[in-house]
């Protein structure tokens, strides 16, 4: 009777690990590159100053509205010039950086505070 490589548990695990590693290497990266997000870190503010959104290096954001600090908090991801938000309460939103200092999000325009 011929031995099958899969009949030996250790060989089956080695082969399965090699297949998974090859699949992972072939799949394009979906996560944002550090340069995508890092170029937008900092404080973003509406022209009237009422809404202030800080994009933190940790991938979290903290948004203040008027006198209410930390009105909304959650995580964000940047891919290219697009940003996606996931609020801690389950709300989702997105936006577009139209240039390095201007963000359009939720029908509002935010400007980078320097």
TACORBEL-V728826 format. One record per pair of residues at least 6 apart in sequence whose C-alpha atoms are under 6 Angstrom apart, sorted by the first residue. I is the first residue (numbers start at 1). J is the second residue. Records with the same first field share a line. If there is no record, write none. Layout:
I = J ; J
This chain:
6 = 12
32 = 78 ; 79
36 = 78 ; 79 ; 80
37 = 78
41 = 55 ; 56
42 = 54 ; 55
43 = 53 ; 54 ; 112 ; 113
44 = 52 ; 53 ; 110 ; 111 ; 112 ; 113
45 = 51 ; 52 ; 110 ; 111
46 = 109 ; 110
50 = 65 ; 66
51 = 64 ; 65
52 = 63 ; 64
53 = 62 ; 63
54 = 61 ; 62
55 = 61
59 = 75 ; 76
60 = 74 ; 75 ; 76
61 = 73 ; 74 ; 75
62 = 70 ; 73
63 = 70 ; 71 ; 72
64 = 70 ; 71
73 = 87
74 = 86 ; 87 ; 88
75 = 85 ; 86
76 = 84 ; 85
77 = 83 ; 84
81 = 96 ; 97
82 = 95 ; 96
83 = 94 ; 95
84 = 93 ; 94
85 = 92 ; 93 ; 94
86 = 92
95 = 104 ; 105
96 = 103 ; 104
97 = 103
101 = 111 ; 112
102 = 110 ; 111
103 = 109 ; 110
